[in-house]
Amino acid sequence: MKTFNVLQERRTVNSSLQTLKQATIELTNAEKNNNSAMMRCNMLKCWGKISQSINTGHVH
């Protein structure tokens, strides 16, 4: 009976670790997505400024 409890506890710990690993992976992926979204946003802002300066630079 005692060994069964130990095994059960170990299994619980293992599944908890799996859940934790999965959560960490998801968090890392979310962070990567967020970073790429931020980069895209910054690039668009940069391009907006560049095109504005080009537009104002050309006097018709």
Helices and strands as residue ranges (DSSP letters): H 2-57
